[in-house]
Amino acid sequence: MGLFDRLKRGLEKTRQILRTDIRDLFRSGEILDERLLRDFEGRLIRTDMGVTATTQIINRLRNDHGGRTVDVDAIWKTVHDELVDLLKGKNDVRWDLANPLSPLAKAGSGPTVILVAGVNGVGKTTSIAKLANLLQKGGQSVVLAAGDTFRAAAVEQLTMWSQRLGCTIVRKESNSDPAAVAWDGVHKALELGADYLIVDTAGRLQNQKNLMDELGKIRRVMQKVIPDAPHESLLVLDATTGHNGLSQARSFSAATGCTGLVLAKLDGTARGGIVVAIRQEMGIPVKYIGVGEQIDDLELFDPNGFVEALFSRPSA
């Protein structure tokens, strides 16, 4: 299955709300009036795209096409271009779509440290495994650090993934200091000459200040060994949570210096528009999206591909 088809599959529930193709929403020969615009606006809102982004798209349609006979191709181009601009942002470095690892920062020398955070149940551990798999497929060696020490199941799950992937894992007994795991992880990555260290952290709610402070401690401990660590701070969000993800993103961004987002469970939601809302309102790039449950179901986020898949016709 190619990338586009995987995206289409992952966005199926969201497309059902939009009734798939733009050509099914706006028909040639009709006049683009307020009734049609309100209908389309409601569909966009129901995908959790957000009022700000939706209003911007509707205003652009109203200004460029309102009161005129529908030109389906022209309307599609307007919606496509507006959404892609919203998803790209103004200051993002454009990464190489042919290289799935291009969104990730790289240390000048020694291991690149990736800190991964997110609340319980968002798919964080599985996303870490998928990312490790992506790195290994790109020829990179990986060490995992199981920093979610307060939940034994999380450590066991990450250990299981490390065994399947054949990569080294650093772990301690339950309720150990997560910062100590990160410390050992950094030393193990240096000892092995690993290319990447991925540090898991305890799933936590954004209103738990002590646990948010713990994220800061983890960063400080790692920086005693590698001064510019972590080189990447990824926040995993559950696409099915919709706009609640925005409050998570704001809080975690402040605690971790978030550099990018991994949007998990995109295949299980009718709220795929949340990608647009988070990107616009947070100014944090979406780097990867999870479009299934398999180890290979982590995709480099491509705004053009995302928009094309969102409004594509269903498979026959």
C-alpha positions as CSV (number, residue, x, y, z in Angstrom):
1,M,0.0,0.0,0.0
2,G,1.5,3.3,-1.0
3,L,1.7,6.4,1.1
4,F,-1.3,8.1,-0.4
5,D,-3.5,5.0,0.0
6,R,-2.3,4.7,3.6
7,L,-3.3,8.3,4.3
8,K,-6.7,7.7,2.6
9,R,-7.3,4.7,4.8
10,G,-6.3,6.6,7.9
11,L,-8.5,9.6,7.1
12,E,-11.6,7.5,6.1
13,K,-13.7,8.5,9.2
14,T,-12.9,12.2,8.7
15,R,-13.8,12.0,5.0
16,Q,-17.2,10.5,5.8
17,I,-18.1,13.8,7.6
18,L,-16.9,15.8,4.6
19,R,-18.8,13.4,2.3
20,T,-15.4,12.8,0.5
21,D,-14.8,14.8,-2.6
22,I,-15.2,18.5,-3.1
23,R,-17.0,17.6,-6.3
24,D,-19.7,16.0,-4.2
25,L,-20.2,19.1,-2.2
26,F,-20.2,21.8,-4.9
27,R,-21.8,20.9,-8.2
28,S,-21.1,22.7,-11.5
29,G,-23.8,25.0,-12.6
30,E,-25.0,25.9,-9.0
31,I,-24.5,29.4,-7.6
32,L,-22.1,29.4,-4.6
33,D,-24.4,31.1,-2.1
34,E,-24.4,31.4,1.7
35,R,-26.4,28.2,2.0
36,L,-23.7,26.2,0.4
37,L,-21.0,28.0,2.3
38,R,-22.7,27.4,5.6
39,D,-23.1,23.7,4.8
40,F,-19.4,23.4,4.0
41,E,-18.5,25.4,7.1
42,G,-20.4,23.0,9.3
43,R,-18.6,20.0,7.8
44,L,-15.2,21.6,8.4
45,I,-16.1,22.4,12.0
46,R,-17.3,18.9,12.7
47,T,-13.8,17.6,11.8
48,D,-12.4,19.7,14.6
49,M,-10.6,22.0,12.2
50,G,-11.3,24.9,14.5
51,V,-13.3,28.1,14.1
52,T,-10.3,30.2,13.1
53,A,-9.1,28.0,10.3
54,T,-12.6,27.2,9.1
55,T,-13.5,30.9,9.0
56,Q,-10.4,31.7,7.0
57,I,-11.2,29.0,4.4
58,I,-14.9,30.1,4.1
59,N,-14.0,33.8,3.8
60,R,-11.5,32.9,1.0
61,L,-14.2,31.0,-0.8
62,R,-16.7,33.8,-0.3
63,N,-14.3,36.4,-1.6
64,D,-13.0,34.5,-4.5
65,H,-16.1,32.5,-5.6
66,G,-19.2,33.8,-3.8
67,G,-22.2,34.6,-5.9
68,R,-20.7,33.0,-9.0
69,T,-21.5,29.9,-10.9
70,V,-19.6,27.0,-9.3
71,D,-16.3,26.1,-10.9
72,V,-15.5,22.9,-9.1
73,D,-11.8,22.8,-10.0
74,A,-11.3,26.4,-9.0
75,I,-13.0,25.9,-5.6
76,W,-11.0,22.7,-5.0
77,K,-7.8,24.6,-5.7
78,T,-8.8,27.4,-3.3
79,V,-9.6,25.0,-0.5
80,H,-6.5,22.9,-1.2
81,D,-4.1,25.9,-1.3
82,E,-5.6,27.5,1.8
83,L,-5.4,24.3,3.8
84,V,-1.8,23.6,2.7
85,D,-0.7,27.1,3.7
86,L,-2.3,26.6,7.1
87,L,-0.6,23.3,7.6
88,K,2.8,24.4,6.5
89,G,3.0,27.5,8.6
90,K,5.3,30.5,7.8
91,N,8.6,29.5,9.3
92,D,8.8,25.7,9.1
93,V,11.9,24.3,7.4
94,R,10.7,22.3,4.5
95,W,11.9,18.7,4.9
96,D,12.7,16.2,2.2
97,L,9.6,14.0,1.6
98,A,11.8,11.3,0.1
99,N,13.6,11.0,3.5
100,P,11.3,10.0,6.4
101,L,14.0,11.1,8.9
102,S,14.4,14.6,7.5
103,P,12.1,16.3,10.1
104,L,14.3,15.1,13.0
105,A,17.0,17.3,14.4
106,K,20.5,15.7,14.3
107,A,23.3,16.2,16.8
108,G,26.5,17.6,15.5
109,S,28.3,14.7,17.0
110,G,27.4,11.8,19.3
111,P,23.9,10.5,19.9
112,T,20.8,12.5,19.0
113,V,18.5,12.6,22.0
114,I,14.7,12.5,21.4
115,L,12.5,13.2,24.4
116,V,8.9,11.9,24.0
117,A,6.0,13.1,26.2
118,G,2.2,12.8,26.2
119,V,-0.7,12.0,28.5
120,N,-1.8,8.4,29.4
121,G,-3.5,6.5,26.6
122,V,-2.4,8.6,23.6
123,G,-0.4,5.8,22.0
124,K,3.0,7.2,23.1
125,T,4.8,3.9,23.7
126,T,3.6,2.5,20.4
127,S,4.6,5.7,18.6
128,I,8.1,5.4,20.1
129,A,8.4,1.9,18.7
130,K,7.2,3.1,15.3
131,L,9.8,5.9,15.4
132,A,12.6,3.5,16.4
133,N,11.6,1.3,13.5
134,L,11.6,4.2,11.1
135,L,15.1,5.2,12.3
136,Q,16.4,1.6,12.0
137,K,15.0,1.3,8.5
138,G,17.0,4.4,7.7
139,G,20.2,2.7,8.9
140,Q,20.4,4.4,12.3
141,S,21.2,2.6,15.6
142,V,18.8,3.3,18.4
143,V,18.8,3.0,22.2
144,L,15.5,3.3,24.1
145,A,15.2,4.6,27.7
146,A,12.0,3.4,29.5
147,G,11.4,6.5,31.6
148,D,7.7,5.8,32.4
149,T,8.7,4.0,35.6
150,F,5.5,4.6,37.4
151,R,3.6,2.2,35.1
152,A,5.1,-1.2,34.9
153,A,3.0,-2.1,31.9
154,A,4.6,0.8,30.0
155,V,8.1,-0.5,30.7
156,E,7.1,-4.0,29.7
157,Q,5.5,-2.8,26.5
158,L,8.6,-0.8,25.5
159,T,10.8,-3.8,26.4
160,M,8.7,-6.0,24.2
161,W,9.1,-3.6,21.3
162,S,12.8,-3.3,21.9
163,Q,13.1,-7.1,21.6
164,R,11.1,-7.2,18.4
165,L,13.1,-4.4,16.9
166,G,16.4,-5.7,18.2
167,C,17.5,-2.5,19.8
168,T,19.0,-1.8,23.3
169,I,16.7,-0.7,26.1
170,V,17.6,0.9,29.4
171,R,15.2,0.3,32.2
172,K,14.9,0.3,36.0
173,E,12.6,-1.2,38.6
174,S,9.1,0.3,39.0
175,N,8.9,3.7,40.7
176,S,12.5,4.6,40.0
177,D,13.5,8.2,39.3
178,P,12.8,8.7,35.6
179,A,15.7,11.2,35.5
180,A,18.0,8.4,36.6
181,V,16.7,6.3,33.6
182,A,17.4,9.2,31.3
183,W,20.9,9.5,32.8
184,D,21.7,5.9,32.3
185,G,20.2,6.0,28.8
186,V,22.5,8.8,27.8
187,H,25.6,7.0,29.0
188,K,24.5,3.7,27.3
189,A,24.0,5.5,24.0
190,L,27.5,7.1,24.3
191,E,29.0,3.7,25.3
192,L,27.5,2.0,22.3
193,G,28.1,4.9,19.9
194,A,24.4,4.9,19.1
195,D,23.0,7.3,16.6
196,Y,19.8,8.0,18.5
197,L,18.5,7.8,22.1
198,I,14.7,7.9,22.5
199,V,13.6,8.7,26.1
200,D,10.1,7.7,27.1
201,T,8.4,9.7,29.9
202,A,5.5,9.0,32.2
203,G,2.1,9.6,30.7
204,R,0.8,12.5,32.7
205,L,-2.0,15.0,32.7
206,Q,-1.1,18.6,31.9
207,N,-2.5,19.9,35.2
208,Q,-0.1,17.8,37.3
209,K,2.5,20.4,38.1
210,N,4.9,18.1,39.9
211,L,5.0,15.7,37.0
212,M,5.5,18.6,34.6
213,D,8.4,19.7,36.7
214,E,9.8,16.2,36.4
215,L,10.1,16.7,32.6
216,G,12.3,19.7,33.3
217,K,14.5,17.6,35.7
218,I,14.9,15.0,33.0
219,R,16.1,17.6,30.6
220,R,18.6,19.1,33.1
221,V,20.1,15.7,34.0
222,M,20.7,14.8,30.3
223,Q,22.3,18.2,29.7
224,K,24.9,17.4,32.3
225,V,26.2,14.8,29.9
226,I,25.1,16.1,26.5
227,P,24.7,19.9,26.9
228,D,22.3,20.4,24.0
229,A,20.1,17.4,24.8
230,P,17.4,16.8,24.0
231,H,17.8,17.7,20.4
232,E,14.2,16.9,19.7
233,S,11.2,17.1,22.0
234,L,8.2,15.3,20.5
235,L,4.7,15.5,21.9
236,V,2.4,12.6,21.1
237,L,-1.3,13.6,20.8
238,D,-4.3,11.4,20.3
239,A,-6.2,12.6,17.3
240,T,-9.5,11.2,18.7
241,T,-9.4,13.7,21.6
242,G,-10.1,16.6,19.2
243,H,-9.7,20.1,20.7
244,N,-8.6,18.8,24.1
245,G,-5.4,18.1,22.3
246,L,-4.8,21.9,22.1
247,S,-4.7,22.4,25.8
248,Q,-2.3,19.4,26.1
249,A,0.0,20.8,23.4
250,R,0.2,24.2,25.1
251,S,1.1,22.8,28.5
252,F,3.6,20.2,27.3
253,S,5.2,22.7,24.9
254,A,6.0,25.0,27.9
255,A,7.4,22.1,29.9
256,T,9.5,20.3,27.2
257,G,10.3,23.0,24.7
258,C,8.3,21.0,22.2
259,T,9.8,20.9,18.7
260,G,7.3,18.8,17.0
261,L,4.1,16.7,17.2
262,V,3.3,13.1,16.5
263,L,-0.4,12.7,15.9
264,A,-1.4,9.2,16.8
265,K,-4.6,7.3,16.0
266,L,-5.5,9.4,13.0
267,D,-7.1,6.3,11.6
268,G,-9.6,6.0,14.4
269,T,-11.1,9.5,14.4
270,A,-13.6,11.6,12.5
271,R,-11.7,14.7,13.8
272,G,-8.7,14.7,11.5
273,G,-9.2,18.4,11.0
274,I,-7.6,18.8,14.5
275,V,-4.2,18.7,12.6
276,V,-5.1,22.1,11.1
277,A,-6.2,23.6,14.4
278,I,-3.1,22.5,16.3
279,R,-0.8,23.6,13.6
280,Q,-2.3,27.0,13.2
281,E,-3.0,27.8,16.9
282,M,0.2,26.3,18.3
283,G,2.8,27.1,15.7
284,I,4.3,23.7,16.3
285,P,4.9,21.5,13.2
286,V,3.3,18.1,12.9
287,K,6.2,15.9,12.0
288,Y,4.6,12.4,12.0
289,I,1.2,10.9,11.9
290,G,0.0,7.4,13.0
291,V,-2.4,6.0,10.4
292,G,-2.8,2.4,11.7
293,E,-1.7,-0.1,14.3
294,Q,1.2,-1.8,12.5
295,I,4.8,-1.0,13.2
296,D,5.2,0.6,9.8
297,D,2.1,2.8,10.2
298,L,4.0,6.0,11.0
299,E,4.1,8.5,8.2
300,L,6.1,11.6,7.6
301,F,3.5,14.4,7.6
302,D,3.1,16.0,4.2
303,P,0.6,18.9,4.1
304,N,-0.1,18.4,0.3
305,G,-0.6,14.6,0.7
306,F,-2.8,15.1,3.8
307,V,-5.1,17.6,2.0
308,E,-5.3,15.4,-1.1
309,A,-6.2,12.3,1.0
310,L,-8.7,14.2,3.1
311,F,-10.8,15.2,0.1
312,S,-10.2,12.2,-2.1
313,R,-12.9,9.9,-3.4
314,P,-13.3,6.6,-1.5
315,S,-11.7,3.6,-2.9
316,A,-13.8,1.4,-5.2
